[in-house]
Amino acid sequence: MPKKFDETEHRIQEALQAYHDRENPKITAIAREFSVDYQRLLRRVHGGESRSARQGPNKCLDKPQEQALIS
């Protein structure tokens, strides 16, 4: 992975931790504090995955289905 992606991902993880640790978190303030994109942080707070963790759009089968087909 590129170094910039790793740094951004690390900041997002820290921001998510801060969001969960605070009693009354404000996503806008946390995004500014950790220098991350507001929309990206909002998506992650609501359960979204990073691009590297998501399945590609042209995949029809998930991992268990693919393994069953192979065997």
PDB file of N, CA, C and O in Angstrom, chain B, residues numbered from 101:
ATOM      1  N   MET B 101       0.834  -1.184   0.000  1.00  0.00           N
ATOM      2  CA  MET B 101       0.000   0.000   0.000  1.00  0.00           C
ATOM      3  C   MET B 101       0.881   1.251   0.000  1.00  0.00           C
ATOM      4  O   MET B 101       1.967   1.258   0.581  1.00  0.00           O
ATOM      5  N   PRO B 102       0.408   2.282  -0.645  1.00  0.00           N
ATOM      6  CA  PRO B 102       1.169   3.525  -0.604  1.00  0.00           C
ATOM      7  C   PRO B 102       1.240   4.089   0.809  1.00  0.00           C
ATOM      8  O   PRO B 102       0.351   3.866   1.631  1.00  0.00           O
ATOM      9  N   LYS B 103       2.296   4.810   1.068  1.00  0.00           N
ATOM     10  CA  LYS B 103       2.508   5.369   2.397  1.00  0.00           C
ATOM     11  C   LYS B 103       1.404   6.340   2.779  1.00  0.00           C
ATOM     12  O   LYS B 103       0.975   6.362   3.933  1.00  0.00           O
ATOM     13  N   LYS B 104       0.936   7.144   1.828  1.00  0.00           N
ATOM     14  CA  LYS B 104      -0.105   8.127   2.115  1.00  0.00           C
ATOM     15  C   LYS B 104      -1.398   7.437   2.561  1.00  0.00           C
ATOM     16  O   LYS B 104      -2.061   7.909   3.485  1.00  0.00           O
ATOM     17  N   PHE B 105      -1.756   6.333   1.919  1.00  0.00           N
ATOM     18  CA  PHE B 105      -2.958   5.592   2.305  1.00  0.00           C
ATOM     19  C   PHE B 105      -2.822   5.076   3.735  1.00  0.00           C
ATOM     20  O   PHE B 105      -3.763   5.170   4.523  1.00  0.00           O
ATOM     21  N   ASP B 106      -1.662   4.536   4.067  1.00  0.00           N
ATOM     22  CA  ASP B 106      -1.439   4.015   5.417  1.00  0.00           C
ATOM     23  C   ASP B 106      -1.562   5.111   6.472  1.00  0.00           C
ATOM     24  O   ASP B 106      -2.143   4.894   7.535  1.00  0.00           O
ATOM     25  N   GLU B 107      -1.019   6.276   6.178  1.00  0.00           N
ATOM     26  CA  GLU B 107      -1.111   7.398   7.120  1.00  0.00           C
ATOM     27  C   GLU B 107      -2.559   7.846   7.295  1.00  0.00           C
ATOM     28  O   GLU B 107      -3.003   8.099   8.415  1.00  0.00           O
ATOM     29  N   THR B 108      -3.288   7.943   6.197  1.00  0.00           N
ATOM     30  CA  THR B 108      -4.691   8.347   6.260  1.00  0.00           C
ATOM     31  C   THR B 108      -5.509   7.320   7.020  1.00  0.00           C
ATOM     32  O   THR B 108      -6.346   7.679   7.848  1.00  0.00           O
ATOM     33  N   GLU B 109      -5.276   6.059   6.748  1.00  0.00           N
ATOM     34  CA  GLU B 109      -5.999   4.994   7.434  1.00  0.00           C
ATOM     35  C   GLU B 109      -5.713   5.013   8.930  1.00  0.00           C
ATOM     36  O   GLU B 109      -6.609   4.788   9.743  1.00  0.00           O
ATOM     37  N   HIS B 110      -4.471   5.279   9.284  1.00  0.00           N
ATOM     38  CA  HIS B 110      -4.101   5.355  10.698  1.00  0.00           C
ATOM     39  C   HIS B 110      -4.830   6.514  11.386  1.00  0.00           C
ATOM     40  O   HIS B 110      -5.334   6.355  12.497  1.00  0.00           O
ATOM     41  N   ARG B 111      -4.886   7.669  10.738  1.00  0.00           N
ATOM     42  CA  ARG B 111      -5.596   8.817  11.309  1.00  0.00           C
ATOM     43  C   ARG B 111      -7.088   8.534  11.446  1.00  0.00           C
ATOM     44  O   ARG B 111      -7.709   8.947  12.425  1.00  0.00           O
ATOM     45  N   ILE B 112      -7.668   7.835  10.474  1.00  0.00           N
ATOM     46  CA  ILE B 112      -9.085   7.498  10.553  1.00  0.00           C
ATOM     47  C   ILE B 112      -9.343   6.550  11.719  1.00  0.00           C
ATOM     48  O   ILE B 112     -10.328   6.703  12.442  1.00  0.00           O
ATOM     49  N   GLN B 113      -8.463   5.577  11.902  1.00  0.00           N
ATOM     50  CA  GLN B 113      -8.627   4.647  13.034  1.00  0.00           C
ATOM     51  C   GLN B 113      -8.538   5.385  14.362  1.00  0.00           C
ATOM     52  O   GLN B 113      -9.302   5.103  15.286  1.00  0.00           O
ATOM     53  N   GLU B 114      -7.611   6.325  14.459  1.00  0.00           N
ATOM     54  CA  GLU B 114      -7.502   7.124  15.682  1.00  0.00           C
ATOM     55  C   GLU B 114      -8.747   7.976  15.894  1.00  0.00           C
ATOM     56  O   GLU B 114      -9.219   8.114  17.022  1.00  0.00           O
ATOM     57  N   ALA B 115      -9.281   8.548  14.820  1.00  0.00           N
ATOM     58  CA  ALA B 115     -10.485   9.362  14.909  1.00  0.00           C
ATOM     59  C   ALA B 115     -11.684   8.511  15.334  1.00  0.00           C
ATOM     60  O   ALA B 115     -12.502   8.958  16.138  1.00  0.00           O
ATOM     61  N   LEU B 116     -11.795   7.302  14.808  1.00  0.00           N
ATOM     62  CA  LEU B 116     -12.875   6.404  15.205  1.00  0.00           C
ATOM     63  C   LEU B 116     -12.778   6.046  16.687  1.00  0.00           C
ATOM     64  O   LEU B 116     -13.785   5.991  17.393  1.00  0.00           O
ATOM     65  N   GLN B 117     -11.557   5.806  17.141  1.00  0.00           N
ATOM     66  CA  GLN B 117     -11.358   5.499  18.560  1.00  0.00           C
ATOM     67  C   GLN B 117     -11.776   6.694  19.420  1.00  0.00           C
ATOM     68  O   GLN B 117     -12.434   6.524  20.446  1.00  0.00           O
ATOM     69  N   ALA B 118     -11.399   7.884  19.005  1.00  0.00           N
ATOM     70  CA  ALA B 118     -11.777   9.090  19.746  1.00  0.00           C
ATOM     71  C   ALA B 118     -13.295   9.264  19.738  1.00  0.00           C
ATOM     72  O   ALA B 118     -13.878   9.669  20.744  1.00  0.00           O
ATOM     73  N   TYR B 119     -13.936   8.962  18.613  1.00  0.00           N
ATOM     74  CA  TYR B 119     -15.393   9.067  18.514  1.00  0.00           C
ATOM     75  C   TYR B 119     -16.073   8.145  19.528  1.00  0.00           C
ATOM     76  O   TYR B 119     -17.026   8.541  20.199  1.00  0.00           O
ATOM     77  N   HIS B 120     -15.575   6.916  19.630  1.00  0.00           N
ATOM     78  CA  HIS B 120     -16.181   5.943  20.539  1.00  0.00           C
ATOM     79  C   HIS B 120     -15.828   6.203  22.005  1.00  0.00           C
ATOM     80  O   HIS B 120     -16.575   5.802  22.898  1.00  0.00           O
ATOM     81  N   ASP B 121     -14.713   6.863  22.259  1.00  0.00           N
ATOM     82  CA  ASP B 121     -14.291   7.141  23.627  1.00  0.00           C
ATOM     83  C   ASP B 121     -15.007   8.347  24.235  1.00  0.00           C
ATOM     84  O   ASP B 121     -15.179   8.409  25.453  1.00  0.00           O
ATOM     85  N   ARG B 122     -15.419   9.284  23.421  1.00  0.00           N
ATOM     86  CA  ARG B 122     -16.023  10.517  23.924  1.00  0.00           C
ATOM     87  C   ARG B 122     -17.499  10.311  24.240  1.00  0.00           C
ATOM     88  O   ARG B 122     -18.179   9.484  23.631  1.00  0.00           O
ATOM     89  N   GLU B 123     -17.968  11.082  25.205  1.00  0.00           N
ATOM     90  CA  GLU B 123     -19.361  10.944  25.634  1.00  0.00           C
ATOM     91  C   GLU B 123     -20.349  11.559  24.649  1.00  0.00           C
ATOM     92  O   GLU B 123     -21.383  10.958  24.356  1.00  0.00           O
ATOM     93  N   ASN B 124     -20.048  12.729  24.143  1.00  0.00           N
ATOM     94  CA  ASN B 124     -20.925  13.400  23.192  1.00  0.00           C
ATOM     95  C   ASN B 124     -20.096  13.808  21.969  1.00  0.00           C
ATOM     96  O   ASN B 124     -19.760  14.981  21.809  1.00  0.00           O
ATOM     97  N   PRO B 125     -19.768  12.843  21.112  1.00  0.00           N
ATOM     98  CA  PRO B 125     -18.847  13.143  20.007  1.00  0.00           C
ATOM     99  C   PRO B 125     -19.507  13.932  18.877  1.00  0.00           C
ATOM    100  O   PRO B 125     -20.684  13.745  18.567  1.00  0.00           O
ATOM    101  N   LYS B 126     -18.736  14.795  18.290  1.00  0.00           N
ATOM    102  CA  LYS B 126     -19.142  15.555  17.108  1.00  0.00           C
ATOM    103  C   LYS B 126     -18.207  15.152  15.975  1.00  0.00           C
ATOM    104  O   LYS B 126     -16.998  15.366  16.056  1.00  0.00           O
ATOM    105  N   ILE B 127     -18.762  14.576  14.935  1.00  0.00           N
ATOM    106  CA  ILE B 127     -17.949  14.056  13.839  1.00  0.00           C
ATOM    107  C   ILE B 127     -17.174  15.170  13.157  1.00  0.00           C
ATOM    108  O   ILE B 127     -16.017  14.979  12.784  1.00  0.00           O
ATOM    109  N   THR B 128     -17.788  16.320  12.990  1.00  0.00           N
ATOM    110  CA  THR B 128     -17.116  17.442  12.330  1.00  0.00           C
ATOM    111  C   THR B 128     -15.864  17.854  13.090  1.00  0.00           C
ATOM    112  O   THR B 128     -14.805  18.044  12.492  1.00  0.00           O
ATOM    113  N   ALA B 129     -15.981  17.992  14.402  1.00  0.00           N
ATOM    114  CA  ALA B 129     -14.838  18.409  15.218  1.00  0.00           C
ATOM    115  C   ALA B 129     -13.743  17.349  15.215  1.00  0.00           C
ATOM    116  O   ALA B 129     -12.559  17.678  15.152  1.00  0.00           O
ATOM    117  N   ILE B 130     -14.130  16.092  15.284  1.00  0.00           N
ATOM    118  CA  ILE B 130     -13.142  15.016  15.285  1.00  0.00           C
ATOM    119  C   ILE B 130     -12.441  14.942  13.927  1.00  0.00           C
ATOM    120  O   ILE B 130     -11.230  14.724  13.869  1.00  0.00           O
ATOM    121  N   ALA B 131     -13.179  15.118  12.848  1.00  0.00           N
ATOM    122  CA  ALA B 131     -12.574  15.102  11.510  1.00  0.00           C
ATOM    123  C   ALA B 131     -11.540  16.216  11.374  1.00  0.00           C
ATOM    124  O   ALA B 131     -10.465  16.003  10.814  1.00  0.00           O
ATOM    125  N   ARG B 132     -11.862  17.399  11.884  1.00  0.00           N
ATOM    126  CA  ARG B 132     -10.896  18.503  11.845  1.00  0.00           C
ATOM    127  C   ARG B 132      -9.684  18.204  12.719  1.00  0.00           C
ATOM    128  O   ARG B 132      -8.548  18.449  12.315  1.00  0.00           O
ATOM    129  N   GLU B 133      -9.925  17.679  13.910  1.00  0.00           N
ATOM    130  CA  GLU B 133      -8.844  17.402  14.858  1.00  0.00           C
ATOM    131  C   GLU B 133      -7.828  16.403  14.297  1.00  0.00           C
ATOM    132  O   GLU B 133      -6.624  16.564  14.499  1.00  0.00           O
ATOM    133  N   PHE B 134      -8.312  15.371  13.591  1.00  0.00           N
ATOM    134  CA  PHE B 134      -7.423  14.341  13.065  1.00  0.00           C
ATOM    135  C   PHE B 134      -7.093  14.529  11.583  1.00  0.00           C
ATOM    136  O   PHE B 134      -6.440  13.674  10.984  1.00  0.00           O
ATOM    137  N   SER B 135      -7.533  15.624  10.995  1.00  0.00           N
ATOM    138  CA  SER B 135      -7.267  15.955   9.583  1.00  0.00           C
ATOM    139  C   SER B 135      -7.689  14.837   8.641  1.00  0.00           C
ATOM    140  O   SER B 135      -6.908  14.376   7.809  1.00  0.00           O
ATOM    141  N   VAL B 136      -8.943  14.410   8.789  1.00  0.00           N
ATOM    142  CA  VAL B 136      -9.497  13.401   7.885  1.00  0.00           C
ATOM    143  C   VAL B 136     -10.754  13.966   7.238  1.00  0.00           C
ATOM    144  O   VAL B 136     -11.360  14.909   7.747  1.00  0.00           O
ATOM    145  N   ASP B 137     -11.130  13.384   6.123  1.00  0.00           N
ATOM    146  CA  ASP B 137     -12.309  13.818   5.389  1.00  0.00           C
ATOM    147  C   ASP B 137     -13.573  13.505   6.190  1.00  0.00           C
ATOM    148  O   ASP B 137     -13.742  12.389   6.683  1.00  0.00           O
ATOM    149  N   TYR B 138     -14.454  14.489   6.317  1.00  0.00           N
ATOM    150  CA  TYR B 138     -15.679  14.337   7.104  1.00  0.00           C
ATOM    151  C   TYR B 138     -16.543  13.192   6.576  1.00  0.00           C
ATOM    152  O   TYR B 138     -17.007  12.356   7.351  1.00  0.00           O
ATOM    153  N   GLN B 139     -16.759  13.152   5.259  1.00  0.00           N
ATOM    154  CA  GLN B 139     -17.619  12.118   4.673  1.00  0.00           C
ATOM    155  C   GLN B 139     -17.048  10.719   4.900  1.00  0.00           C
ATOM    156  O   GLN B 139     -17.792   9.779   5.180  1.00  0.00           O
ATOM    157  N   ARG B 140     -15.744  10.585   4.779  1.00  0.00           N
ATOM    158  CA  ARG B 140     -15.109   9.285   4.981  1.00  0.00           C
ATOM    159  C   ARG B 140     -15.270   8.839   6.430  1.00  0.00           C
ATOM    160  O   ARG B 140     -15.579   7.678   6.698  1.00  0.00           O
ATOM    161  N   LEU B 141     -15.060   9.759   7.354  1.00  0.00           N
ATOM    162  CA  LEU B 141     -15.208   9.429   8.770  1.00  0.00           C
ATOM    163  C   LEU B 141     -16.666   9.091   9.088  1.00  0.00           C
ATOM    164  O   LEU B 141     -16.936   8.145   9.829  1.00  0.00           O
ATOM    165  N   LEU B 142     -17.589   9.846   8.541  1.00  0.00           N
ATOM    166  CA  LEU B 142     -19.012   9.586   8.759  1.00  0.00           C
ATOM    167  C   LEU B 142     -19.398   8.190   8.261  1.00  0.00           C
ATOM    168  O   LEU B 142     -20.122   7.459   8.937  1.00  0.00           O
ATOM    169  N   ARG B 143     -18.913   7.834   7.085  1.00  0.00           N
ATOM    170  CA  ARG B 143     -19.184   6.517   6.512  1.00  0.00           C
ATOM    171  C   ARG B 143     -18.644   5.414   7.420  1.00  0.00           C
ATOM    172  O   ARG B 143     -19.311   4.403   7.640  1.00  0.00           O
ATOM    173  N   ARG B 144     -17.441   5.611   7.942  1.00  0.00           N
ATOM    174  CA  ARG B 144     -16.838   4.608   8.814  1.00  0.00           C
ATOM    175  C   ARG B 144     -17.566   4.493  10.143  1.00  0.00           C
ATOM    176  O   ARG B 144     -17.718   3.395  10.679  1.00  0.00           O
ATOM    177  N   VAL B 145     -18.021   5.634  10.683  1.00  0.00           N
ATOM    178  CA  VAL B 145     -18.769   5.623  11.947  1.00  0.00           C
ATOM    179  C   VAL B 145     -20.041   4.799  11.781  1.00  0.00           C
ATOM    180  O   VAL B 145     -20.460   4.105  12.708  1.00  0.00           O
ATOM    181  N   HIS B 146     -20.654   4.872  10.608  1.00  0.00           N
ATOM    182  CA  HIS B 146     -21.889   4.144  10.346  1.00  0.00           C
ATOM    183  C   HIS B 146     -21.643   2.738   9.794  1.00  0.00           C
ATOM    184  O   HIS B 146     -22.559   2.121   9.252  1.00  0.00           O
ATOM    185  N   GLY B 147     -20.423   2.229   9.926  1.00  0.00           N
ATOM    186  CA  GLY B 147     -20.141   0.836   9.593  1.00  0.00           C
ATOM    187  C   GLY B 147     -19.556   0.569   8.225  1.00  0.00           C
ATOM    188  O   GLY B 147     -19.401  -0.591   7.846  1.00  0.00           O
ATOM    189  N   GLY B 148     -19.227   1.600   7.473  1.00  0.00           N
ATOM    190  CA  GLY B 148     -18.625   1.398   6.161  1.00  0.00           C
ATOM    191  C   GLY B 148     -17.198   0.879   6.272  1.00  0.00           C
ATOM    192  O   GLY B 148     -16.535   1.061   7.293  1.00  0.00           O
ATOM    193  N   GLU B 149     -16.742   0.239   5.220  1.00  0.00           N
ATOM    194  CA  GLU B 149     -15.387  -0.300   5.187  1.00  0.00           C
ATOM    195  C   GLU B 149     -14.489   0.566   4.306  1.00  0.00           C
ATOM    196  O   GLU B 149     -14.965   1.358   3.493  1.00  0.00           O
ATOM    197  N   SER B 150     -13.190   0.395   4.488  1.00  0.00           N
ATOM    198  CA  SER B 150     -12.256   1.098   3.619  1.00  0.00           C
ATOM    199  C   SER B 150     -12.294   0.458   2.238  1.00  0.00           C
ATOM    200  O   SER B 150     -12.754  -0.674   2.091  1.00  0.00           O
ATOM    201  N   ARG B 151     -11.824   1.161   1.244  1.00  0.00           N
ATOM    202  CA  ARG B 151     -11.837   0.616  -0.110  1.00  0.00           C
ATOM    203  C   ARG B 151     -11.037  -0.671  -0.212  1.00  0.00           C
ATOM    204  O   ARG B 151     -11.417  -1.589  -0.939  1.00  0.00           O
ATOM    205  N   SER B 152      -9.940  -0.738   0.509  1.00  0.00           N
ATOM    206  CA  SER B 152      -9.115  -1.938   0.426  1.00  0.00           C
ATOM    207  C   SER B 152      -9.790  -3.142   1.077  1.00  0.00           C
ATOM    208  O   SER B 152      -9.453  -4.280   0.749  1.00  0.00           O
ATOM    209  N   ALA B 153     -10.728  -2.920   1.983  1.00  0.00           N
ATOM    210  CA  ALA B 153     -11.416  -4.017   2.659  1.00  0.00           C
ATOM    211  C   ALA B 153     -12.690  -4.448   1.932  1.00  0.00           C
ATOM    212  O   ALA B 153     -13.206  -5.537   2.180  1.00  0.00           O
ATOM    213  N   ARG B 154     -13.198  -3.596   1.035  1.00  0.00           N
ATOM    214  CA  ARG B 154     -14.436  -3.925   0.332  1.00  0.00           C
ATOM    215  C   ARG B 154     -14.189  -4.884  -0.812  1.00  0.00           C
ATOM    216  O   ARG B 154     -13.098  -4.933  -1.382  1.00  0.00           O
ATOM    217  N   GLN B 155     -15.219  -5.646  -1.140  1.00  0.00           N
ATOM    218  CA  GLN B 155     -15.167  -6.547  -2.277  1.00  0.00           C
ATOM    219  C   GLN B 155     -15.341  -5.743  -3.556  1.00  0.00           C
ATOM    220  O   GLN B 155     -16.091  -4.767  -3.577  1.00  0.00           O
ATOM    221  N   GLY B 156     -14.669  -6.137  -4.603  1.00  0.00           N
ATOM    222  CA  GLY B 156     -14.764  -5.436  -5.875  1.00  0.00           C
ATOM    223  C   GLY B 156     -16.159  -5.498  -6.460  1.00  0.00           C
ATOM    224  O   GLY B 156     -16.912  -6.428  -6.169  1.00  0.00           O
ATOM    225  N   PRO B 157     -16.520  -4.511  -7.290  1.00  0.00           N
ATOM    226  CA  PRO B 157     -17.880  -4.460  -7.834  1.00  0.00           C
ATOM    227  C   PRO B 157     -18.170  -5.545  -8.872  1.00  0.00           C
ATOM    228  O   PRO B 157     -19.335  -5.832  -9.148  1.00  0.00           O
ATOM    229  N   ASN B 158     -17.140  -6.148  -9.447  1.00  0.00           N
ATOM    230  CA  ASN B 158     -17.355  -7.143 -10.487  1.00  0.00           C
ATOM    231  C   ASN B 158     -17.262  -8.573  -9.962  1.00  0.00           C
ATOM    232  O   ASN B 158     -17.102  -9.506 -10.750  1.00  0.00           O
ATOM    233  N   LYS B 159     -17.359  -8.763  -8.655  1.00  0.00           N
ATOM    234  CA  LYS B 159     -17.326 -10.088  -8.051  1.00  0.00           C
ATOM    235  C   LYS B 159     -18.751 -10.564  -7.843  1.00  0.00           C
ATOM    236  O   LYS B 159     -19.545  -9.882  -7.195  1.00  0.00           O
ATOM    237  N   CYS B 160     -19.080 -11.711  -8.378  1.00  0.00           N
ATOM    238  CA  CYS B 160     -20.431 -12.253  -8.200  1.00  0.00           C
ATOM    239  C   CYS B 160     -20.511 -13.156  -6.982  1.00  0.00           C
ATOM    240  O   CYS B 160     -21.561 -13.253  -6.346  1.00  0.00           O
ATOM    241  N   LEU B 161     -19.415 -13.815  -6.654  1.00  0.00           N
ATOM    242  CA  LEU B 161     -19.412 -14.760  -5.544  1.00  0.00           C
ATOM    243  C   LEU B 161     -18.650 -14.203  -4.354  1.00  0.00           C
ATOM    244  O   LEU B 161     -17.670 -13.478  -4.522  1.00  0.00           O
ATOM    245  N   ASP B 162     -19.098 -14.541  -3.153  1.00  0.00           N
ATOM    246  CA  ASP B 162     -18.308 -14.192  -1.980  1.00  0.00           C
ATOM    247  C   ASP B 162     -17.334 -15.339  -1.709  1.00  0.00           C
ATOM    248  O   ASP B 162     -17.375 -16.354  -2.404  1.00  0.00           O
ATOM    249  N   LYS B 163     -16.467 -15.196  -0.721  1.00  0.00           N
ATOM    250  CA  LYS B 163     -15.393 -16.173  -0.474  1.00  0.00           C
ATOM    251  C   LYS B 163     -15.928 -17.588  -0.222  1.00  0.00           C
ATOM    252  O   LYS B 163     -15.426 -18.517  -0.855  1.00  0.00           O
ATOM    253  N   PRO B 164     -16.912 -17.818   0.658  1.00  0.00           N
ATOM    254  CA  PRO B 164     -17.394 -19.189   0.868  1.00  0.00           C
ATOM    255  C   PRO B 164     -17.981 -19.818  -0.403  1.00  0.00           C
ATOM    256  O   PRO B 164     -17.780 -21.006  -0.657  1.00  0.00           O
ATOM    257  N   GLN B 165     -18.695 -19.036  -1.188  1.00  0.00           N
ATOM    258  CA  GLN B 165     -19.254 -19.552  -2.422  1.00  0.00           C
ATOM    259  C   GLN B 165     -18.157 -19.926  -3.414  1.00  0.00           C
ATOM    260  O   GLN B 165     -18.244 -20.947  -4.096  1.00  0.00           O
ATOM    261  N   GLU B 166     -17.129 -19.093  -3.485  1.00  0.00           N
ATOM    262  CA  GLU B 166     -16.012 -19.366  -4.396  1.00  0.00           C
ATOM    263  C   GLU B 166     -15.271 -20.637  -3.975  1.00  0.00           C
ATOM    264  O   GLU B 166     -14.902 -21.452  -4.820  1.00  0.00           O
ATOM    265  N   GLN B 167     -15.056 -20.801  -2.664  1.00  0.00           N
ATOM    266  CA  GLN B 167     -14.380 -22.007  -2.170  1.00  0.00           C
ATOM    267  C   GLN B 167     -15.215 -23.259  -2.435  1.00  0.00           C
ATOM    268  O   GLN B 167     -14.661 -24.302  -2.783  1.00  0.00           O
ATOM    269  N   ALA B 168     -16.531 -23.175  -2.278  1.00  0.00           N
ATOM    270  CA  ALA B 168     -17.409 -24.312  -2.558  1.00  0.00           C
ATOM    271  C   ALA B 168     -17.350 -24.681  -4.034  1.00  0.00           C
ATOM    272  O   ALA B 168     -17.348 -25.862  -4.379  1.00  0.00           O
ATOM    273  N   LEU B 169     -17.304 -23.699  -4.888  1.00  0.00           N
ATOM    274  CA  LEU B 169     -17.229 -23.936  -6.314  1.00  0.00           C
ATOM    275  C   LEU B 169     -15.891 -24.586  -6.693  1.00  0.00           C
ATOM    276  O   LEU B 169     -15.846 -25.480  -7.537  1.00  0.00           O
ATOM    277  N   ILE B 170     -14.817 -24.132  -6.069  1.00  0.00           N
ATOM    278  CA  ILE B 170     -13.493 -24.700  -6.347  1.00  0.00           C
ATOM    279  C   ILE B 170     -13.412 -26.153  -5.922  1.00  0.00           C
ATOM    280  O   ILE B 170     -12.875 -26.996  -6.639  1.00  0.00           O
ATOM    281  N   SER B 171     -13.959 -26.438  -4.732  1.00  0.00           N
ATOM    282  CA  SER B 171     -13.884 -27.832  -4.243  1.00  0.00           C
ATOM    283  C   SER B 171     -14.977 -28.664  -4.887  1.00  0.00           C
ATOM    284  O   SER B 171     -15.088 -29.859  -4.611  1.00  0.00           O
TER     285      SER B 171
END
